[in-house]
């Protein structure tokens, strides 16, 4: 039998680690805080990359690659930036057997090194907009790490763009936020709130940081992607200037935006259950596993040859409109050293969305048994109908996972009007709490220190209403979204 | 007019740098020895990745990701490995504001950190073969750098595999060498010699290193890819053991193999000319550029609308069998701020394989002018025939570039029998020199010190023949391939 994993109810945190270990998504490495992304986990990341990369290119961005190392002095050029990142830097002091004249930091993010190039490449408004994206590894030395969610090194993409006006930069910032929202909801089947970060929570060096915020099954929020309007902060620090249409000289208006391997942690904690990983079909590396069932050699030959024909017919089924990113991926589990029951458990653990059971009795009836990973529902389907039915079920799973996550999320958004209600809701129910806040960093900090809840965002197009701050009692214009978060 | 580039004849080295600068493939960064790969250069790398990644998966490999940092002690576990890489390491001594207990080196290659994981993952022959690939950045602190060819940081893929027997490891080593050869010749249109490195030139820690070696237009050789049979060297250093089919315990037999962004340097120096970059169509990010030609607004409208229809019809043409990796990529240059002549030069500089000129006179004749980048040949083609003809020409360019490079390469392989002939050939003609060698490292070193020529490889299936070493006069069993190399 496959090893049991901890249940969510008994220890959510251990359940998360068990899923990662048993589904072979990642492993601990000998380097403190750095994980190894194993093939199954990396295959999910490749799916994420493929979808997002296409969306970035469709919105006019081009990929490039900038150095891993950044001269230490660069980090100091933007005042907020250095304050935010200095404590987390990994520093190269020696290379090629010698002490370096200037230390190099391993990029925690690339605004500085990229602006050094932008300043060289941009002369005129004709060079704008400049729309660049980079897929890369970055390093932020964290004290408490957790696979996928918070690791010293992680993989991500970072978009960096330059514009003529603040309005264009703001438009780009929101455009990419919408790309992230659409990806989270349509591909990850993960509902998100889109909003603005408070000054306290915004990116070090940004004018405005927007984010998408999701709810995990334990009631904690998770920031799944951010999009920053950098204004002219980095352009001024690095002298990224251009001649405007009217002939004057101005600093470029910039944005940056990123999502990382953290999304895999978000996927796990949004959909998975006590049997193991649950993956939305659009990001599942394997969509279907066929389990051949037989006892005699004769049965074996008949079942295997039917399984192969069935797999081919499923793979050949057209899927363009389903946005699966390619044909349905089918694996036949031909391992004869394992029992059927073991295989059922194992593939449920691995999160394959659909299992097809095929045995001699099924063959006799010209059918196979289809079992969904999300609901566990089983149905017998005539062989020739299976390819079409498979695609239908996969899309239904995709939709169902989103619906289920949305219902759970919506049940965990609570309006409160007093600080007592606020703390009680956080302690008993968790989730997002919508509450009035006076808009000051001091009150925000007080609430965080007292409850561990932070303002996740001020939702986009937020309803404006008169109210009283739950903590300070001062007047407030709107409710903001609080939560305890990863 | 587009700026002129240095000619190959006057200064090959400057010509190479000019191409990189003017075709915007890469740029110098503020970090010594680290380059920035600009969008055009990165798009070529993405094409390389796409083709190779597919081939790796077809041969059973799965992608994963291992930490950037390696504990310094790991590098010391394999004696040859540390000797080879220690002088080139970049070392992180501080992180998170503190001095580290153990220094971390930035991976120069990942055999050590990967073996630390293999040792954990592999217990039995049932876990073998284990076939892993990683796309990553690596750092080797080089004194003299050159964009794409030799940079402190570069992008590459590194395959790492474990097997039950030495024979299987050798088979895998040669299988991946063949993948590289086929890629070099079929996609890069770059003929290569496949062979074995001498003990002096083999990878630090390998039992045998195989390579593909190409000839650049200046007569120097370039190592374009390597595939290593590591034997049990790393397995022994890291305790990567497994229970065999007979129940005994053995160390795994391993391989590793890699190609890097150096391939882009190889592409440039194999095919490009004094007008700029020349790209084989299978790796060209843009296959066709359409240059609309007009004077009046009326002409403009007619030409542009025809150009768009033409572009769409070319994009829609089926290309599966052409192995272009997707539809024909077409760009219409609608920039009205540049002259037609400037555009011709600019797109030749950028290496777009086919230019289509479309003006009012062409429209009147229901045709357009097609101009090949490789030969400069022009032909008028009827509009409806253009999509099919475009594909034909692209494939012909692909073939022609290979043929041209092969002819040049073959003209630069010289058999010599004396040291005088040897040095004279190197000095006057360059290229590969086939000469007898006594098989000792001492003679190899003497020849290198005296002539700067190294043994590029002992070709696979090399003819065995009695001879006399050109330098020592001692008996030799075979000729080996010498060259001055990058």
Interface residues (C-beta under 8 A of the other chain):
Chain A: X27 X29 X30 X31 X34 X35 X36 X37 X38 X39 X42 X43 X45 X46 X62 X63 X64 X65 X66 X67 X68 X69 X70 X71 X74 X86 X87 X88 X89 X90 X91 X92 X93 X94 X95 X96 X97 X104 X106 X113 X116 X117 X120 X121 X126 X132 X136 X137 X139 X141 X142 X143 X152 X153 X155 X337
Chain B: X27 X29 X30 X31 X34 X35 X36 X37 X38 X39 X42 X43 X45 X46 X62 X63 X64 X65 X66 X67 X68 X69 X70 X71 X74 X86 X87 X88 X89 X90 X91 X92 X93 X94 X95 X96 X97 X104 X106 X113 X116 X117 X120 X121 X126 X132 X136 X137 X139 X141 X142 X143 X152 X153 X155 X337
